[in-house]
Amino acid sequence: MHRTIETRFVACGLIVGLFLFLSGCSALTKGKPAAEAAISRFHQQMNEGRFEEIWNEAHEKFRGAGSKEKYLEFMSAIERKLGKVQSSKNAGWKVNTVNFTTVVLMNQNTTFEKGSGTETFTFEIEGENALLVGYNIQSMDLIIK
């Protein structure tokens, strides 16, 4: 009888472990497509000058990292110096899940009207959505223009 309880305990542990593993795998497989869709939306909003909309839709971690005014100045500088996004191509990505939080890091080689740059996006996956946590752009054209 003692052995039956141990067997049931181990079986329950394996089932719970398998469930958690499969849940994590689901987030991992959905993370990259969700991030790609979010980047497409980001670029559309950027091209339309809807910077406040990007801010409002971003993760609270993004909004808590700095002031809205500085963010708006930064996005306006990108628009003024580089212009609208013409094309963007994936240059690398990474998906990681830790403590039930899935983070997607995407690098994009992006061509703008007046130059180019490498954008780095960081997203947290919540349900089916990728919420912006971080945005960075490396561009000599942004600096010298």
Secondary structure per residue as TSV (DSSP state, phi and psi in degrees):
chain	resnum	aa	ss	phi	psi
A	1	M	-	360.0	-41.8
A	2	H	H	-58.9	-38.9
A	3	R	H	-68.0	-33.6
A	4	T	H	-65.6	-40.5
A	5	I	H	-64.1	-43.0
A	6	E	H	-62.0	-43.7
A	7	T	H	-61.8	-43.9
A	8	R	H	-65.0	-40.0
A	9	F	H	-62.4	-45.8
A	10	V	H	-64.8	-43.3
A	11	A	H	-61.4	-44.2
A	12	C	H	-62.3	-41.8
A	13	G	H	-61.3	-41.7
A	14	L	H	-65.9	-41.0
A	15	I	H	-64.1	-46.1
A	16	V	H	-62.0	-44.2
A	17	G	H	-60.8	-42.8
A	18	L	H	-63.5	-42.3
A	19	F	H	-59.8	-47.1
A	20	L	H	-64.4	-40.2
A	21	F	H	-61.9	-47.2
A	22	L	H	-66.1	-35.3
A	23	S	H	-62.4	-43.0
A	24	G	H	-65.1	-39.5
A	25	C	H	-63.1	-39.0
A	26	S	H	-60.1	-45.9
A	27	A	H	-64.4	-37.7
A	28	L	H	-64.9	-41.4
A	29	T	H	-75.7	-27.8
A	30	K	H	-87.3	-16.8
A	31	G	H	-62.0	-49.9
A	32	K	H	-64.8	-48.4
A	33	P	H	-60.9	-37.1
A	34	A	H	-65.4	-40.2
A	35	A	H	-67.0	-40.1
A	36	E	H	-61.9	-41.5
A	37	A	H	-64.9	-39.0
A	38	A	H	-66.6	-36.9
A	39	I	H	-66.0	-42.3
A	40	S	H	-59.5	-44.9
A	41	R	H	-64.6	-43.2
A	42	F	H	-55.9	-48.4
A	43	H	H	-65.6	-38.0
A	44	Q	H	-63.1	-47.9
A	45	Q	H	-62.7	-40.1
A	46	M	H	-61.3	-46.7
A	47	N	H	-64.1	-27.3
A	48	E	T	-93.6	4.9
A	49	G	T	69.4	23.0
A	50	R	-	-92.7	57.8
A	51	F	H	-66.5	-37.6
A	52	E	H	-65.2	-33.8
A	53	E	H	-65.4	-41.7
A	54	I	H	-58.5	-47.7
A	55	W	H	-57.3	-48.7
A	56	N	H	-66.6	-31.8
A	57	E	H	-85.8	-12.9
A	58	A	S	-70.8	162.1
A	59	H	-	-63.4	151.5
A	60	E	H	-59.3	-27.0
A	61	K	H	-64.3	-37.5
A	62	F	H	-65.5	-49.5
A	63	R	H	-66.2	-28.4
A	64	G	H	-81.6	-9.0
A	65	A	T	-79.5	-16.7
A	66	G	S	-172.8	177.1
A	67	S	-	-79.1	152.2
A	68	K	H	-63.4	-37.0
A	69	E	H	-62.4	-44.9
A	70	K	H	-65.8	-39.5
A	71	Y	H	-60.2	-46.8
A	72	L	H	-63.5	-38.2
A	73	E	H	-62.3	-44.4
A	74	F	H	-61.4	-48.9
A	75	M	H	-65.7	-36.9
A	76	S	H	-65.2	-37.4
A	77	A	H	-64.9	-41.0
A	78	I	H	-61.6	-46.6
A	79	E	H	-61.9	-45.2
A	80	R	H	-66.9	-42.4
A	81	K	H	-87.7	-32.6
A	82	L	H	-109.1	-23.8
A	83	G	-	82.1	-161.6
A	84	K	S	-78.1	152.8
A	85	V	E	-69.0	128.3
A	86	Q	E	-97.9	-42.1
A	87	S	E	-158.7	157.6
A	88	S	E	-147.0	132.2
A	89	K	E	-127.7	136.9
A	90	N	E	-62.6	131.4
A	91	A	E	-119.2	9.2
A	92	G	E	144.5	151.8
A	93	W	E	-155.1	160.5
A	94	K	E	-151.5	133.9
A	95	V	E	-121.5	132.7
A	96	N	E	-142.0	137.1
A	97	T	E	-119.1	124.3
A	98	V	E	-136.3	131.0
A	99	N	T	51.3	44.0
A	100	F	T	67.0	15.1
A	101	T	E	-114.6	120.8
A	102	T	E	-99.4	127.1
A	103	V	E	-118.3	134.2
A	104	V	E	-118.5	128.2
A	105	L	E	-112.2	123.2
A	106	M	E	-125.0	131.9
A	107	N	E	-108.4	133.1
A	108	Q	E	-127.4	130.9
A	109	N	E	-88.6	113.3
A	110	T	E	-118.1	134.1
A	111	T	E	-104.9	127.9
A	112	F	E	-108.1	174.2
A	113	E	T	-58.5	-37.8
A	114	K	T	-118.0	18.8
A	115	G	E	164.5	-163.8
A	116	S	E	-146.3	169.4
A	117	G	E	-171.2	168.7
A	118	T	E	-108.1	117.7
A	119	E	E	-96.5	141.6
A	120	T	E	-121.5	121.7
A	121	F	E	-111.7	138.5
A	122	T	E	-121.3	127.5
A	123	F	E	-125.2	149.9
A	124	E	E	-109.2	136.0
A	125	I	E	-89.8	124.4
A	126	E	E	-126.4	108.1
A	127	G	T	66.7	-120.0
A	128	E	T	-98.5	-1.1
A	129	N	E	-106.2	145.0
A	130	A	E	-102.2	115.8
A	131	L	E	-100.4	131.1
A	132	L	E	-65.1	125.0
A	133	V	E	-110.6	-30.5
A	134	G	E	-153.8	146.9
A	135	Y	E	-140.9	132.6
A	136	N	E	-141.9	147.3
A	137	I	E	-134.1	132.2
A	138	Q	E	-107.8	116.4
A	139	S	-	-155.7	118.8
A	140	M	H	-64.7	-35.6
A	141	D	H	-63.0	-34.9
A	142	L	H	-67.1	-35.6
A	143	I	H	-76.9	-44.7
A	144	I	H	-88.2	-12.9
A	145	K	-	-92.7	360.0
